[in-house]
Amino acid sequence: MAANNINQCVRDMKDARERSTAAPGVMAQVLRGKEEWQTRRKISEVMSTDPVFDKSKRPFLSRSESYHTGLANMKRLVELSYAHGWSEGDFNVALSLIDEWLPFNLHATAFHPVIMSQGSLEQVAEYGSRSAHHAIIGCYAQTELGHGSNVNKLETTATYLPNSQEFEIHSPTFTSAKWWIGGLAKTATHAVVQAQLILPGEKNVGPHLFIVQLRSLETHEPLQGISLGDIGPKAFNGFSAVDNGFATFDHVRIPRSAMLSKFAQVTPEGKYVQPPHAKLSFGGMIYIRSGMITQAGWVLAKGATISIRYCTVRRQGGEDGTMERQVITYPSVYTRLLPALAKAYAFILLGRDLSGLFHSMSSRLARGDTSLLAETHAISSGLKAVVTTQSLDALETTRRSMGGHGYSAFAEVGRIWAKHVPSATFEGDNYVLDGQVVRAALKSLRHLQLAGFAAPPLPSSRYLRLLAPGTSRPAFRSDANWEDPSVPVLLLEWKAALLVEAHARSVQSGNIVAGLEHRVALAVTEAFMATRIEDSIQKLASLPPRERKVLNELLLLFLLTSLEAALSDIFAFSLIQPLHTAEDATAPLREAISRICRSLLPEAIALTDAFGFSDWELDSSLGVYDGNVYQALWDRAQEEPLNQRQVVEGYAEFIKPILKMGEQAVRAKKDRAKL
Amino acid sequence: MAANNINQCVRDMKDARERSTAAPGVMAQVLRGKEEWQTRRKISEVMSTDPVFDKSKRPFLSRSESYHTGLANMKRLVELSYAHGWSEGDFNVALSLIDEWLPFNLHATAFHPVIMSQGSLEQVAEYGSRSAHHAIIGCYAQTELGHGSNVNKLETTATYLPNSQEFEIHSPTFTSAKWWIGGLAKTATHAVVQAQLILPGEKNVGPHLFIVQLRSLETHEPLQGISLGDIGPKAFNGFSAVDNGFATFDHVRIPRSAMLSKFAQVTPEGKYVQPPHAKLSFGGMIYIRSGMITQAGWVLAKGATISIRYCTVRRQGGEDGTMERQVITYPSVYTRLLPALAKAYAFILLGRDLSGLFHSMSSRLARGDTSLLAETHAISSGLKAVVTTQSLDALETTRRSMGGHGYSAFAEVGRIWAKHVPSATFEGDNYVLDGQVVRAALKSLRHLQLAGFAAPPLPSSRYLRLLAPGTSRPAFRSDANWEDPSVPVLLLEWKAALLVEAHARSVQSGNIVAGLEHRVALAVTEAFMATRIEDSIQKLASLPPRERKVLNELLLLFLLTSLEAALSDIFAFSLIQPLHTAEDATAPLREAISRICRSLLPEAIALTDAFGFSDWELDSSLGVYDGNVYQALWDRAQEEPLNQRQVVEGYAEFIKPILKMGEQAVRAKKDRAKL
């Protein structure tokens, strides 16, 4: 009897749904507010039945076809937004449901927001409305061929000419070409260009932002002096619908009014008017990053959903009776997948949390209070780096957990990863961000030391309280009560505190310890994450008991597996003492992880259902809601373009001649043998 | 002054070459024998100038175009092999230089070898020669839609019909369709099919191999009863030139002579003749895996070469004078890249080592001696899993170290990873292999215990000697002499021994410790790897002093970073004692790693040059030999198909209407405001 019978798959999925005690609908409310769910449902209903948004042909498209499809998606989205009177928020929900970067995503996430937040009132009036309605399509031109992370060294110049009251935008070197700019190559009509502002007397006052029209609004031809092009395909076939482009400027004149001047300004005579605070523009970066945290959680949610569903219906090996075993029941599988699922929940909650911090910082900023800015910026840097890296690792884990079929494009997890993977390098390379987190942590430590640990540390530096003189280190034994969330939290905080202290010492002594900066940044951020997740556990109190228990366990699993990943640093400071040196000191912790996983296993499908993905949204043969994975794989394969002919196009030109040459060679050999 | 000046790039690369003290040519001899280098050079010269083997257009191809190009490559290879009288070995070198799986790669690596090794003399005579000359093109049809790892449960049947002395090949269920088979969809004329052999009386004697003709050699149409098709694109755009296919068989008759019968046989009456040893066919698997180890090393060598070259000429931040800093000089960069480079060398050496073991096992097997079979099989399982997983991680590390440009398809590392990543799941899913390693280790432990630790353990179980009663555990302190290779080796051996012992205990007690099996398998394999690398260090003695010193340090770096990655398990058994509990007990080890990295840094370019990749072979804009990376990126981008028109094809249909709708909306809004 065949275990992987297709009816059995559907039965297995149904059984799994019935086995769970927690209600997906209740858990869904923890992930998004009620209104957010309603909006998504409303928009998803419109889009999922529209043939323009059919996702199933994506794997077959060439890059140019992907771009073309992206344009078709754009036009339809704009039409629908007019037809249904979508708000800007609705529009962004629609973009996220497509789950593919379109040529104008950067218009929505960078060009438009930067005009609204950094433009003067006149600029907002002139460009903001046209941008909001896509009467112009913009991109955000910062990175250059030769410079990414070090924005201060960008080479494009904007030289002010007082006589004509114009700026001259210019690319003085080969490496000053703008590069990687989403939408720039073929789509955008305008760009916000970051360039060194040069004032009369060759005075360089550093990079500023300028609105530059790139193409004629009538013919779409590039304007004089501007060369535009596409930088070519991306790795893993990622971002294939986006025309990431290059641009060079040859003494292009723009009016004085084209410099974004909410903060800094240039007078008609060419005098520079300073912004009130050097880092006001950091606000936008923090906002983008809080979105990235949530996003990383939802990305991982997709991988976890697909993989958990597939492993629930896939049966292989280890027979009990006539039936092979559901793959999800192997410890080596569920101890990989459930922690990934826990991460998805944790990252979504952390992203919401960071958005909250961002909003309270913003309202303080509006009152001229910059006290939370540096702090929030450092947290956002750390979280961005840790969460993008960890979600990528976990996502690939969910893909590999599916074995061979995970490598099919129809599994979809590969495409999700390919789209998500640049988040480790863009919006701040994760390794460069480490440095920012460490610097902020060392600064906080110095402040506290100077203040004799009297001042209450800010939320993200709370762990530093442990370094106050006289604080005694806890004596955790390997058989601590691992079911108590405060245990991993305190251990992660101690680890962060001791690592920051060790780093401060190593800076003084000049000893270079490989990887220390990364360990410190990770520790500081994980300590923060752990305390916030501990808070989130508290907040679950209002849920019905079954859902509370399940989510409690899931977040505890997040804390314990975070601790597990950090064990080498925990031990490096002797924070856990073994009972006997001959025994595995990590066994009790890992037994607890096993126990929690086994307790969560019957809830796994309900926990993924709570993410609320429709089959259209997921577009994965292995992640179909009803579990009928083999039928789905089969059906998708029939659409493969190579299958549209029985004998393939290259047969006569290539295959037949190879066989003929071979036949001749065999015959010749036989003939020689006969002689 | 622009730091990323293109002339500066070339100068930086030249300087880096001049700075190194070790000669690439000398180090190259450690990686391949002299003859192997000569063969590669000879074949590379022919291929690199042939337009059919131009690699530069690959990123622009659709899947169907990739397949088509793959066929063109095949035909040209066959032509060249006739023209130049290439041997089978030469032909395989040519295949590896292409570095893209072609539709007939599985013909060369599976179909042909399995016929030669498992066919009877008659079968070798009939099929072997035709296969060698590509008068037939074959594939290896094992995996099914419903079954991969559990080969015993394959559903395809081969029922023997004594009356006609035929087998009937049949796909009895939906999930029994052969699936994933490289070359099956559109290219292969024949398949070796794995099917349950059913003898008269419905006696199932398990999976056996059968040669089945799939297509007419005249028309290429599938033969009656056989349905063939392509399973669709793969994740990350990987394997895009290969027509991985499906097949179903509807009562297809083949002659009795079509069962591969070097070992097991079926008599005309339908009696089963047992093979002399159940696991004789394991030999092939071990051979394939030893190739995979070496291959993983060379794959990583490419990533390391590209990334180290790019980071040598890329300058960013941290100015000294007017010039920005070479990215490779940042500790966070070189402490990632040099360990990856060390892994590449170590894996290449380990692969050669395993080939040696394989050959000595084979010659014993030929004498009927199976004593080394189980042992070599277990080692090969462990090495395959560890080396593929670690090389993939390290490869992605080399890509991310390049920051933004690493995500360009022209960097090439993404494509290499996409092609390499299924090696973690095929030829044994790495997580399934863990189980095999653990079972073998527990068996070795029991043997030794029964023998009172008297019998000398086999090479791969040498670490178990440490469990002999009375062996005292070493007392390593955190400031041990980390420059002595025997220190990390002994620690890794102790860790393996104690983990195996702990696992044996947990099996007895029934406690489930999450992840323990993986930790044991990893530990056992790493201990073996470490001892072999220690041997390799001994063998460097014959090299000239400068190269010996450099390679010594590189392999020591491999050992120390392996230990670093294993620290949590080292501490779990208290194998390293801190000097003071308040200090980072890992600092001295990591200071040693830093020191070695700094010492190796000036040799990095020479160490990558020793891999001997030509620009044609690498096909990477960021890894060009002369360092002129920006020019290379620029030139490649100009070839992008989207750049062949200034105003893109979809403009009139999509972009213009969006802008027009927007313009109207803005005007309507203004009009309303006027009212």
Interface residues (C-beta under 8 A of the other chain):
Chain A: A2 A3 N4 N5 I6 P59 F60 L61 S62 R63 S64 E65 Y67 H68 L71 A72 M74 K75 V78 E79 Y82 S129 R130 H133 H134 A135 I136 I137 T143 L145 G146 H147 G148 S149 N150 K153 E155 P172 T173 F174 T175 S176 A177 W180 A185 K186 T187 T189 L217 T219 H220 E221 P222 G229 D230 I231 G232 P233 K234 A235 F236 N237 G238 D243 F246 Q316 G317 E324 P331 S332 V333 T335 R336 R399 R400 S401 G403 G404 H405 G406 Y407 S408 A409 F410 A411 V413 G414 R415 W417 A418 V421 P422 A424 T425 F426 D429 N430 Y431 D434 G435 L498 L499 A502 S506 N511 I512 V513 A514 G515 L516 E517 H518 E564 L567 S568 D569 F571 A572 F573 S574 P578 T581 A582 E583 D584 A585 T586 A587 R590 E591 I593 S594 C597 R598 Y630 Q631 L633 W634 R636 A637 Q638 E639 E640 P641 L642 N643 Q646 V647 V648 E649 G650 Y651 E653 F654 I655 K656 P657 I658 L659 M661 G662 E663 A665 V666 K669
Chain B: A2 A3 N4 N5 I6 P59 F60 L61 S62 R63 S64 E65 Y67 H68 L71 A72 M74 K75 V78 E79 Y82 S129 R130 H133 H134 A135 I136 I137 T143 L145 G146 H147 G148 S149 N150 K153 E155 P172 T173 F174 T175 S176 A177 W180 A185 K186 T187 T189 L217 T219 H220 E221 P222 G229 D230 I231 G232 P233 K234 A235 F236 N237 G238 D243 F246 Q316 G317 E324 P331 S332 V333 T335 R336 R399 R400 S401 G403 G404 H405 G406 Y407 S408 A409 F410 A411 V413 G414 R415 W417 A418 V421 P422 A424 T425 F426 D429 N430 Y431 D434 G435 L498 L499 A502 S506 N511 I512 V513 A514 G515 L516 E517 H518 E564 L567 S568 D569 F571 A572 F573 S574 P578 T581 A582 E583 D584 A585 T586 A587 R590 E591 I593 S594 C597 R598 Y630 Q631 L633 W634 R636 A637 Q638 E639 E640 P641 L642 N643 Q646 V647 V648 E649 G650 Y651 E653 F654 I655 K656 P657 I658 L659 M661 G662 E663 A665 V666 K669
